[in-house]
Amino acid sequence: MIPDREPVDHAFVVSDVAQLHRLCADPARGALDDATWKDLLLDTYRAQLSKEVSIFGQQVLYRRLRAGLGDAACAAVGERVRALMRDPARLAALHRDCTSLRHAEQEIATLLFEDAAPPVPWWVGKTWPLPILLLASIAAVIVTPAAWLATGVVAYLLMSTQMRYYERVDEWDRSMNALQMLLRTSSILGARGDALLLPFADAAAAAGKLNRQLARPPMVMLTPGARTYLDWFMLDNVNHYYKGVRLVHGHLDFLRACFARVGELEADIALARHLLGAPVLCWAERHAHGALALDGTVHPLLPQAQALSVRLAGGGAFISGQNGIGKSTLLRTVGVNLVAARAFGFCYAHKASVPDLPVYTSMQSEDSLFGGESLYMAELRRAQELLAAADGPHPGICIIDEIFRGTNHLESVSAAAAVLDVLAAKGLVMVSSHNLVLASLLAQRLAPLCVRLDAQGRLVLEAGVLAHTNGIALLAQRGFGSAIEERAGRVFDWLDGYLAHPGDCDGVLAGAPVSG
């Protein structure tokens, strides 16, 4: 029964949206880890993609984002999405056909891909004599008051069974509501005769038949009073629950295929609708080596973002720039575009050539009061995870922002240089840091690039290292006063002569082993 009202998109928790990925993970694909997912704000990005999308489409979008798609699957997705974008009327019609899916308020991937069928009690389907016995015992009270005992026994059996199964049946009803939405939509789509929906056509009749078998009789559903009596005095809801269990687990392969077809279609519709409003878009060239080129790329979550171009010819990059210039935004922009290319085949850029590799980030390490972990310890733990990933079955691209900021300057530079040298020897690394001496220490591994404003006030990324820092100048701009600014300047001048000798760094790490 489909309500007439416009559906209200249910706020599913992340664990529900992630269930399909968890249950159907592909070990051949290197999935994004939790730290990278958090660093790149991918939950926010996924929510942007998932506007007016049911739990089925959301789960497919999450799975694609988390693990990416192989070349063949990615090419197929791109072809379908482009076909939808070329025909807005067709896109709108398919979106309307999928609207009823948004009434589903329960995720069912767990039911279809993980849950085992519960054992069916012997008495299921054999409870019809109980209401007769109840009526007979009540009638017998006229003859003998002892009949109340039989009435109490029968009533107890009915009520206790109903109370025992009530919550289980209620949850099952919500799952069946979602499943019937899925089957109904699959049947409707199969009847459209659209070339894009050929996989639905063959299953349309079977989906409609199974949908009717799972439903309770219409008169029962339309009359709440009758439904209540049937449930409490005939255990109709419990019997129907076990009938549904047999049907669902007897048609699991068919239902999983329906789930996949509907979820994939809804995800494609969501991507097409999203991309029609994208400020800049290109279909990426994907390859297996470490070169990277993003021309005029932007971040999809920033509506007024300035475009930047990034090119790395098989080597990593050390990113420098003044405070607040946008180094972290640049790293996140590169990261989310790499993820989008791997998951969907497109980038938010004018032109893109990117590696089909997992992304690993270290950008938001923080101390933990309850975990008893300081900032530096959290950074060390994350660095160990990046090194393990570089040696693991799915090495990828490392994006690191302000490495080892949780300790003193000398040890920060020393530890960062050692870790980055090893990481950059094993794969593509992009790192930003205010410790500019790292640029010289790692020159044999990482190309120095500087984010700055050009003469027209536009952001550009050029070869080189930041020449003029602005940390002390910001003291004056933020109103700290001339006394503090003057003192900070005197300390800076002393340190600049005492510690900063980037020209003397050549060869410090040259020839050092990268493993062991």
C-alpha positions as CSV (number, residue, x, y, z in Angstrom):
1,M,0.0,0.0,0.0
2,I,1.7,3.2,-1.2
3,P,0.7,6.4,0.6
4,D,-0.4,9.3,-1.5
5,R,1.8,11.8,0.4
6,E,5.2,12.9,-0.9
7,P,7.8,10.8,0.9
8,V,9.9,12.3,3.7
9,D,13.5,11.2,3.3
10,H,14.4,9.1,6.4
11,A,17.6,10.0,8.3
12,F,19.3,6.7,8.2
13,V,22.3,6.3,10.4
14,V,25.7,5.8,8.7
15,S,25.9,2.1,9.9
16,D,22.7,1.4,8.0
17,V,23.9,3.0,4.8
18,A,27.2,1.2,5.1
19,Q,25.6,-2.3,5.5
20,L,25.7,-3.3,1.8
21,H,29.4,-2.4,1.6
22,R,30.2,-4.3,4.8
23,L,28.3,-7.4,3.7
24,C,29.4,-7.5,0.1
25,A,32.9,-6.1,0.3
26,D,35.2,-7.0,-2.7
27,P,38.6,-8.2,-1.4
28,A,40.1,-7.4,-4.8
29,R,39.4,-3.7,-4.3
30,G,41.3,-1.6,-1.8
31,A,38.5,0.2,0.2
32,L,38.9,3.5,1.8
33,D,39.6,3.3,5.5
34,D,37.7,5.1,8.2
35,A,40.3,7.8,8.7
36,T,40.4,8.7,5.0
37,W,36.6,8.7,4.9
38,K,36.5,11.2,7.7
39,D,39.4,13.4,6.5
40,L,37.9,13.9,3.0
41,L,34.4,14.7,4.5
42,L,33.0,11.9,2.4
43,D,29.9,11.5,4.5
44,T,29.0,15.1,3.7
45,Y,29.7,14.5,0.0
46,R,27.7,11.2,0.0
47,A,24.8,13.1,1.5
48,Q,25.0,15.7,-1.3
49,L,24.8,12.9,-3.9
50,S,21.9,11.2,-2.0
51,K,19.3,13.9,-2.1
52,E,15.9,12.4,-2.7
53,V,17.4,8.9,-2.8
54,S,16.0,5.9,-0.9
55,I,18.1,3.7,1.4
56,F,18.7,1.3,-1.6
57,G,20.4,3.9,-3.7
58,Q,22.2,5.3,-0.7
59,Q,23.7,2.0,0.0
60,V,24.9,1.5,-3.5
61,L,26.4,5.0,-3.7
62,Y,28.2,4.4,-0.4
63,R,29.6,1.1,-1.6
64,R,30.9,2.7,-4.8
65,L,32.5,5.5,-2.9
66,R,34.1,3.2,-0.4
67,A,35.6,0.6,-2.7
68,G,35.5,2.1,-6.1
69,L,34.6,0.3,-9.3
70,G,36.7,-1.8,-11.7
71,D,37.3,-0.4,-15.2
72,A,34.5,-2.4,-16.9
73,A,31.9,-1.5,-14.2
74,C,33.0,2.1,-14.1
75,A,32.7,2.4,-17.9
76,A,29.2,0.9,-17.7
77,V,28.1,3.3,-15.0
78,G,29.5,6.3,-17.0
79,E,27.6,5.2,-20.1
80,R,24.3,4.8,-18.2
81,V,24.7,8.2,-16.4
82,R,25.6,10.0,-19.6
83,A,22.5,8.5,-21.3
84,L,20.3,9.8,-18.5
85,M,21.9,13.3,-18.6
86,R,21.2,13.5,-22.4
87,D,17.5,12.9,-21.8
88,P,16.2,15.0,-18.9
89,A,12.6,13.9,-19.5
90,R,13.5,10.3,-19.3
91,L,15.6,11.0,-16.2
92,A,12.6,12.8,-14.5
93,A,10.3,9.9,-15.3
94,L,12.6,7.3,-13.9
95,H,13.1,9.5,-10.8
96,R,9.3,9.6,-10.3
97,D,9.1,5.8,-10.7
98,C,11.6,5.4,-7.9
99,T,9.9,7.9,-5.6
100,S,7.9,5.3,-3.6
101,L,11.2,3.6,-2.6
102,R,11.7,6.6,-0.2
103,H,8.8,5.4,1.9
104,A,11.0,2.5,3.0
105,E,12.2,3.2,6.6
106,Q,14.2,0.0,7.1
107,E,17.4,-1.2,5.5
108,I,17.1,-4.8,4.3
109,A,20.6,-5.6,3.0
110,T,21.2,-7.4,6.3
111,L,18.0,-9.5,5.7
112,L,18.9,-10.4,2.2
113,F,22.7,-10.9,2.5
114,E,23.4,-12.0,6.1
115,D,20.4,-13.1,8.2
116,A,19.6,-16.8,8.4
117,A,16.1,-18.1,8.3
118,P,14.7,-18.6,11.8
119,P,13.4,-22.1,12.6
120,V,9.6,-22.4,12.1
121,P,7.7,-23.7,15.1
122,W,5.6,-26.8,14.5
123,W,2.3,-25.0,15.4
124,V,2.6,-22.3,12.7
125,G,-0.4,-22.6,10.4
126,K,-2.2,-24.8,12.8
127,T,-3.6,-22.1,15.2
128,W,-7.1,-21.9,13.6
129,P,-8.8,-24.1,16.3
130,L,-7.7,-21.7,19.1
131,P,-10.4,-19.0,18.5
132,I,-13.1,-21.8,18.2
133,L,-12.0,-23.2,21.5
134,L,-12.0,-19.8,23.0
135,L,-15.6,-19.2,21.9
136,A,-16.7,-22.7,22.9
137,S,-15.2,-22.2,26.4
138,I,-16.9,-18.9,26.9
139,A,-20.2,-20.4,25.8
140,A,-19.7,-23.4,28.2
141,V,-19.6,-21.0,31.1
142,I,-23.4,-21.0,30.9
143,V,-23.3,-24.6,31.7
144,T,-20.5,-24.7,34.2
145,P,-18.3,-22.0,35.7
146,A,-15.4,-24.4,35.5
147,A,-15.3,-23.5,31.8
148,W,-13.6,-20.3,32.7
149,L,-10.5,-22.3,33.3
150,A,-10.4,-23.5,29.7
151,T,-11.1,-19.9,28.6
152,G,-8.1,-18.7,30.7
153,V,-5.8,-21.3,29.2
154,V,-6.7,-20.5,25.6
155,A,-6.5,-16.8,26.2
156,Y,-3.2,-17.2,27.8
157,L,-1.8,-19.2,24.9
158,L,-3.1,-16.5,22.5
159,M,-1.9,-13.5,24.4
160,S,1.5,-14.9,25.5
161,T,2.3,-15.9,21.9
162,Q,1.3,-12.5,20.6
163,M,3.4,-10.7,23.2
164,R,6.4,-13.0,22.6
165,Y,6.4,-12.3,18.9
166,Y,5.1,-8.8,18.8
167,E,8.4,-6.9,18.4
168,R,9.8,-9.4,16.0
169,V,6.7,-9.2,13.8
170,D,6.7,-5.4,14.0
171,E,10.3,-5.2,12.8
172,W,9.6,-7.8,10.1
173,D,6.6,-5.7,8.9
174,R,8.9,-2.7,8.4
175,S,11.3,-4.9,6.5
176,M,8.5,-6.3,4.4
177,N,7.3,-2.7,3.7
178,A,10.7,-1.9,2.3
179,L,10.9,-5.2,0.4
180,Q,7.5,-4.7,-1.2
181,M,8.4,-1.2,-2.2
182,L,11.5,-2.7,-3.9
183,L,9.4,-5.4,-5.7
184,R,6.7,-2.9,-6.7
185,T,9.2,-0.5,-8.2
186,S,11.0,-3.4,-10.0
187,S,7.7,-4.5,-11.5
188,I,6.8,-0.9,-12.6
189,L,10.2,-0.3,-14.2
190,G,10.0,-3.6,-16.0
191,A,6.7,-2.6,-17.7
192,R,8.1,0.7,-19.0
193,G,9.6,-0.8,-22.2
194,D,12.7,1.4,-21.8
195,A,15.9,0.1,-23.4
196,L,17.8,1.1,-20.2
197,L,15.5,-1.1,-18.2
198,L,15.8,-4.4,-20.1
199,P,17.1,-6.3,-17.0
200,F,13.9,-5.3,-15.2
201,A,11.6,-6.6,-18.0
202,D,12.3,-10.3,-17.5
203,A,11.7,-10.1,-13.8
204,A,8.7,-7.8,-13.7
205,A,6.0,-10.5,-13.6
206,A,7.9,-12.5,-10.9
207,A,8.4,-9.4,-8.8
208,G,4.7,-8.6,-9.0
209,K,3.7,-12.1,-8.0
210,L,6.1,-12.3,-5.1
211,N,4.9,-8.9,-3.9
212,R,1.3,-10.1,-3.8
213,Q,2.3,-13.3,-2.0
214,L,4.1,-11.2,0.7
215,A,1.2,-8.9,1.3
216,R,-1.6,-9.6,3.7
217,P,-5.2,-9.6,2.3
218,P,-6.3,-6.1,1.3
219,M,-9.4,-6.2,3.5
220,V,-7.3,-7.1,6.5
221,M,-5.0,-4.1,5.9
222,L,-7.9,-1.7,5.2
223,T,-9.8,-2.5,8.4
224,P,-7.7,-2.0,11.5
225,G,-10.3,-3.5,13.7
226,A,-10.4,-6.7,11.8
227,R,-6.6,-6.8,11.7
228,T,-6.5,-6.5,15.5
229,Y,-8.9,-9.3,16.1
230,L,-7.2,-11.6,13.6
231,D,-3.8,-10.9,15.2
232,W,-4.8,-11.3,18.8
233,F,-7.3,-14.1,18.5
234,M,-6.0,-16.1,15.5
235,L,-2.3,-15.1,15.5
236,D,-2.7,-14.1,11.9
237,N,0.3,-11.7,12.0
238,V,2.6,-14.5,13.5
239,N,1.5,-17.0,10.9
240,H,2.0,-14.4,8.1
241,Y,5.4,-13.6,9.5
242,Y,6.6,-17.2,9.1
243,K,4.9,-17.4,5.7
244,G,7.0,-14.3,4.7
245,V,10.2,-15.9,6.2
246,R,9.7,-19.0,3.9
247,L,9.0,-16.8,0.9
248,V,11.9,-14.5,1.4
249,H,14.5,-17.1,2.1
250,G,13.1,-19.3,-0.7
251,H,13.7,-16.5,-3.2
252,L,16.9,-14.9,-1.9
253,D,18.8,-15.0,-5.2
254,F,15.9,-13.3,-7.0
255,L,15.5,-10.7,-4.3
256,R,19.2,-10.0,-4.2
257,A,19.1,-9.4,-8.0
258,C,16.1,-7.1,-7.6
259,F,17.9,-5.2,-4.8
260,A,21.0,-4.8,-7.0
261,R,19.1,-3.7,-10.1
262,V,16.9,-1.1,-8.3
263,G,19.8,0.2,-6.1
264,E,22.1,0.6,-9.1
265,L,19.5,2.4,-11.2
266,E,18.6,4.8,-8.3
267,A,22.3,5.5,-7.8
268,D,22.7,6.2,-11.5
269,I,19.7,8.5,-11.4
270,A,21.2,10.4,-8.4
271,L,24.5,10.8,-10.1
272,A,22.9,12.1,-13.3
273,R,20.8,14.6,-11.4
274,H,23.8,15.7,-9.4
275,L,26.1,16.1,-12.4
276,L,23.6,18.3,-14.3
277,G,24.1,20.9,-11.6
278,A,27.9,20.4,-11.3
279,P,29.9,23.6,-12.0
280,V,32.6,21.7,-13.8
281,L,32.8,18.1,-14.9
282,C,34.8,15.7,-17.0
283,W,35.0,12.0,-17.5
284,A,38.4,10.9,-16.2
285,E,41.1,8.9,-17.9
286,R,42.0,6.2,-15.4
287,H,45.3,4.3,-15.4
288,A,47.4,2.1,-13.1
289,H,50.6,4.2,-12.8
290,G,51.4,7.1,-10.5
291,A,51.0,10.1,-12.8
292,L,48.3,12.6,-11.9
293,A,46.8,15.5,-13.9
294,L,43.8,17.6,-12.8
295,D,43.2,20.7,-14.9
296,G,41.0,23.4,-13.4
297,T,39.7,21.2,-10.6
298,V,37.4,22.3,-7.8
299,H,35.9,20.8,-4.7
300,P,32.3,19.7,-5.1
301,L,31.3,20.9,-1.6
302,L,32.5,24.5,-2.2
303,P,30.1,26.4,-4.5
304,Q,32.5,29.3,-5.1
305,A,35.7,27.4,-5.1
306,Q,38.6,28.7,-7.2
307,A,39.9,26.2,-9.8
308,L,43.4,24.9,-9.5
309,S,45.5,22.6,-11.8
310,V,47.7,19.8,-10.3
311,R,50.1,17.8,-12.4
312,L,52.5,15.1,-11.0
313,A,54.5,13.1,-13.5
314,G,55.0,9.9,-11.5
315,G,56.4,11.6,-8.4
316,G,55.0,13.1,-5.2
317,A,54.7,16.7,-4.2
318,F,55.6,18.9,-1.2
319,I,53.0,21.7,-0.9
320,S,53.8,25.0,0.8
321,G,51.9,28.2,1.1
322,Q,51.0,31.0,3.5
323,N,48.6,30.4,6.3
324,G,45.0,30.4,5.1
325,I,45.9,30.2,1.4
326,G,44.1,26.9,0.9
327,K,46.7,24.1,1.2
328,S,44.4,21.8,3.1
329,T,41.5,22.6,0.7
330,L,43.8,21.7,-2.2
331,L,44.7,18.4,-0.7
332,R,41.0,17.6,0.0
333,T,40.1,18.7,-3.5
334,V,42.7,16.3,-5.0
335,G,41.5,13.5,-2.6
336,V,37.8,13.8,-3.3
337,N,38.4,13.9,-7.1
338,L,40.5,10.8,-6.9
339,V,37.8,9.1,-5.0
340,A,35.1,10.2,-7.4
341,A,37.1,9.0,-10.4
342,R,37.6,5.6,-8.8
343,A,34.0,5.3,-7.7
344,F,32.1,6.9,-10.6
345,G,34.5,7.7,-13.4
346,F,34.3,11.5,-13.3
347,C,36.1,14.4,-11.8
348,Y,35.2,17.9,-11.0
349,A,37.7,19.3,-13.4
350,H,38.0,20.4,-17.1
351,K,40.3,17.4,-17.8
352,A,41.6,14.6,-15.6
353,S,44.0,11.7,-15.9
354,V,44.3,9.9,-12.6
355,P,45.5,6.6,-11.2
356,D,42.9,4.0,-10.2
357,L,44.4,3.5,-6.7
358,P,43.1,3.7,-3.2
359,V,43.6,6.9,-1.3
360,Y,45.0,7.1,2.2
361,T,45.0,10.3,4.2
362,S,46.3,11.8,7.4
363,M,44.7,15.2,8.0
364,Q,42.7,15.3,11.2
365,S,44.6,13.4,13.8
366,E,43.7,14.6,17.3
367,D,44.3,13.7,20.9
368,S,41.8,11.6,22.8
369,L,40.9,12.4,26.4
370,F,39.1,9.1,26.9
371,G,41.4,7.0,24.8
372,G,44.5,8.3,26.6
373,E,46.2,9.1,23.3
374,S,48.0,12.4,22.7
375,L,48.1,14.1,19.3
376,Y,51.6,13.0,18.5
377,M,50.7,9.4,19.5
378,A,47.7,9.5,17.2
379,E,49.9,10.9,14.4
380,L,52.4,8.1,14.9
381,R,49.7,5.5,14.8
382,R,48.3,6.9,11.6
383,A,51.8,7.0,10.1
384,Q,52.3,3.3,10.9
385,E,48.9,2.6,9.2
386,L,50.1,4.4,6.0
387,L,53.4,2.5,6.0
388,A,51.5,-0.8,6.4
389,A,49.2,0.2,3.5
390,A,52.2,0.9,1.3
391,D,53.5,-2.6,1.9
392,G,50.0,-4.2,1.8
393,P,48.0,-5.8,-1.0
394,H,46.4,-2.4,-2.0
395,P,49.1,0.3,-2.0
396,G,47.8,3.7,-3.0
397,I,48.1,7.5,-2.9
398,C,49.0,9.1,0.5
399,I,47.7,12.6,1.2
400,I,49.1,14.2,4.4
401,D,48.4,17.6,5.9
402,E,50.8,19.0,8.5
403,I,52.6,15.8,9.5
404,F,53.7,15.4,13.1
405,R,52.6,18.7,14.4
406,G,52.2,17.2,17.9
407,T,55.8,17.4,18.9
408,N,58.7,19.9,19.0
409,H,60.1,21.4,15.8
410,L,63.3,19.4,15.6
411,E,61.8,16.0,16.3
412,S,58.8,16.9,14.0
413,V,61.1,17.6,11.1
414,S,63.2,14.6,11.8
415,A,60.4,12.1,12.1
416,A,58.5,13.6,9.2
417,A,61.5,13.4,6.9
418,A,62.2,9.8,7.7
419,V,58.6,8.6,7.3
420,L,57.9,10.7,4.1
421,D,61.1,9.5,2.5
422,V,60.1,5.9,2.9
423,L,56.5,6.5,1.9
424,A,57.5,8.5,-1.2
425,A,59.9,5.7,-2.3
426,K,57.0,3.3,-2.4
427,G,54.2,5.3,-3.9
428,L,52.7,8.7,-4.7
429,V,52.7,11.1,-1.8
430,M,51.2,14.6,-1.5
431,V,52.1,16.4,1.7
432,S,51.7,20.0,3.0
433,S,53.7,21.4,5.9
434,H,54.9,24.7,7.4
435,N,58.2,23.1,8.1
436,L,59.8,24.3,4.8
437,V,63.1,22.6,5.5
438,L,61.3,19.3,4.6
439,A,61.2,20.5,1.0
440,S,65.0,20.4,0.7
441,L,65.3,17.2,2.8
442,L,62.9,15.4,0.5
443,A,63.8,17.1,-2.8
444,Q,64.9,13.7,-4.3
445,R,61.4,12.3,-3.6
446,L,58.9,15.2,-3.7
447,A,58.6,18.0,-6.2
448,P,58.2,21.4,-4.3
449,L,55.0,23.2,-5.2
450,C,53.7,26.5,-3.8
451,V,50.1,27.7,-3.5
452,R,50.0,31.5,-4.0
453,L,47.9,34.3,-5.4
454,D,48.8,35.6,-8.9
455,A,48.6,39.3,-10.0
456,Q,44.8,39.0,-10.5
457,G,44.2,37.5,-7.1
458,R,43.6,34.0,-8.4
459,L,45.0,30.9,-6.8
460,V,47.8,29.1,-8.7
461,L,50.0,26.1,-7.9
462,E,53.6,26.7,-9.1
463,A,56.9,25.0,-8.8
464,G,59.0,26.2,-5.8
465,V,58.9,26.7,-2.0
466,L,57.1,29.5,-0.1
467,A,59.5,32.5,0.2
468,H,57.5,34.8,2.4
469,T,55.6,33.4,5.4
470,N,52.8,35.3,7.1
471,G,52.4,33.8,10.5
472,I,53.7,36.8,12.3
473,A,52.0,39.3,10.1
474,L,48.7,37.6,11.0
475,L,49.3,38.6,14.6
476,A,48.9,42.3,13.7
477,Q,45.9,41.5,11.4
478,R,44.2,39.7,14.3
479,G,44.8,42.6,16.7
480,F,47.5,41.1,19.0
481,G,49.2,44.5,19.3
482,S,52.6,45.8,18.2
483,A,54.4,44.6,21.4
484,I,53.6,41.0,20.7
485,E,54.3,41.3,17.0
486,E,57.7,43.0,17.7
487,R,58.7,40.3,20.1
488,A,57.7,37.5,17.8
489,G,59.7,39.2,15.0
490,R,62.9,39.3,17.1
491,V,62.6,35.6,17.9
492,F,61.9,34.8,14.3
493,D,65.0,36.7,13.2
494,W,67.2,34.8,15.7
495,L,65.7,31.4,14.7
496,D,66.0,32.2,11.0
497,G,69.7,32.6,11.4
498,Y,70.2,29.8,13.9
499,L,68.1,26.9,12.5
500,A,67.0,27.6,9.0
501,H,69.7,26.4,6.6
502,P,67.7,24.6,3.8
503,G,70.7,24.8,1.5
504,D,72.7,22.6,3.8
505,C,70.2,19.7,3.6
506,D,71.2,18.2,0.3
507,G,72.1,14.6,0.6
508,V,71.0,14.1,4.3
509,L,68.6,11.3,3.3
510,A,70.3,10.3,0.0
511,G,71.2,6.6,0.0
512,A,69.3,5.8,3.2
513,P,67.4,2.4,3.0
514,V,63.6,2.6,2.7
515,S,62.8,-0.6,4.4
516,G,64.1,-2.8,7.1
